[in-house]
């Protein structure tokens, strides 16, 4: 293309972008950096149930507002591509640059929520910065659908335990980070009943995963008595760690035979989940006996759990249980032994 023709395009308002061109087995891909507000201005998304050739779901407003809040934060970083298709004739590539027609329509194949976070309807603080836009040319509906499927269905998510383990490196002060550090301490401290039992990552030999322990802890923190231990001052005083250590030390003592068996249901997700559900009842009973301001000690919890010391975890009716429903059923069976049906959560 001659310099004269380039000047003609620029006079028509065609905008110049530094670009990368990649020849791949499935076709040619181009990538540019463009501001989010500029890209979203002429972008379209064809959605299932609304458009004839739609391949994507409807945008969720609550998610868009959350994304926009992230864009307004000091941590805003968007290194992955928004992916789309552009029609032939609406751009020109030459020598590492792309000239783009100001009226070009970018059909978004993947990343609609990330892009719509810049849309004026959700961008209350008028945030705007560069994003990466990768596009193919003249993609037909089957090609777009296949690409969307490959990106969203076949890519494998990371192990959730790895994701939680990485929280210790993020240092953003979130509750999940606090909880993951408590669980790490439960695994590391020799005094903890969970010492070396938690599988913090794929190379560990623990028997209960970090992800499952995170679920147990987060479910506890949703209860009224658990929310007290999620307060910053309680976390700073190590009370969340101490309550799990003391409670499960009592569990280990009361159900010593089962705890010492490698294959025991008690030390699997089913048992730990059920006992963590019962923990709410036990702590409420402790409050009834000793007052709210006293941290339960292991011996005090042992006394509350003592009526269930003969509970049979290897009962055939229990072996077939699984999932959250199974944990609740097992928790109810333990409550019956403790005669705790009358204790309402405060």
Phi, psi and omega in degrees: 000130183284159177301326180296318180292323177298317178297326178296316178298317181294325177293332178278000178094009177292129185264143184262134178229139168293139189219160173240137178241128181234123175270119183235163183306325182272356180143188182263136179239136176245149178223136176225164169256128183214147181293147181301318181294324180288321181291316184291337184303318182245023181268149176228153175228124177269123189244144179300138177083351180242311181253147184305314182255029183293142178234351186244164178276167178289142178297140177264119185298321182296324178290321180297319180293324178294319178297318181295325176296322177295318178299330182277355183272166178287347180266003185303121180207127185227078186279345182270156186285146158270134189244136181208189178227140178234144180284145176302141178095349180262001177208162174221129179254135176199126172053046176082012178227151174238134170257125187247131175301130181298340179260013182300141176254122178259114177272119186277127179262322179213139179102022184298321180293318178300319181286317184290349172296342177266353184294143184301334180288340183238347186267070187296330182263009176058041178289142179204126174206171183290142171233162175269128178240116176252133183220154171250173188247131174053044178291134176273174186300313178300321180294318179295317181296319180295318180295316178298319179297313182299318183292316190263334183262318189269342179289136185271129176288153178289156176305127183300329177296321177297318180300315180291324179296328180290343181302330181294341180268345187279319175057049179255004174076010181286162180298319179301322178295316179300316181295317181296325178289324175298315181293321176300319178293321176301325179282326188273326187285126179301332181284348184279141176294342180264011184306118180066007182269346185265131179274092185288331177208180188294339182268351180283161180256012181298163184252351174230131189285154174303319181300318179291322177293324176298319179298315179302311183292318182292324176296320178297319182290347177277343179284161183297319180285330179290326180300331177299324182278353177273352179295146184303320182292326178290320178295319179298329179274008179065019185290328178295318176297313185295322182293321177290319179298311184293317182295310184283342170293321176294318177301315180299323180286312183294319182249050187301318182299312181292321182297327183275358176267125185301322185264012184296139175301328183303323183263012175260175182304322181300309184290313180298319179297316180295316180293330177289329175293318179294332182306323179300316179295318181296317180292323176295322177293322177298318177299318180299323184276325193237353182096159189284334191271001182257122179292127182298132175266159185304315183296323179295322178289324177303317181297326179285324183277346187309319181300342181259014187297337180264012183298135183264101179284344181264015176301141183300326179293336181274324184301332182273359182280156178195163177068187182296322178299317179297321178298318180293322178295314179296320178300319179296322179296319179292320178301322179299318178296325181276353185054048184256010181299337182276350183272111179272142177294131181271000000 
